Amino acid sequence: MPQLNPDPWFAVLVFSWAVFLTVIPTKILNNLTPNEPAPMSKEQHKTDSWTWPW
């Protein structure tokens, strides 16, 4: 049975995982986010207490 011979398939498996774990994450992490988060302002907003109508 040729399927039980791990010689060519193991090399393909190791090479493909090496590509997945080295090349692809670096390409994804090099992309920049389109909208960088803006820093929050330090001023405190005035909050009124809730007046219930009943």
Steps between C-alpha positions, in 0.01 A plus 500: 500500500668823393291710740689355795833626371550831691804605299350753252193596704685584820734737315202674337328528838805647672571743216141621482484558876832683487352731237181547700684580822768731360390677183128549541495652855772749409303612193184541707672685785670745261163641393396820671153561632316759289369700796742552783324559832495863610615580854223574749466854632580549868211738574221368717148534366237646730246236589166593655313268729195336353171660600226243484161644395295301756 
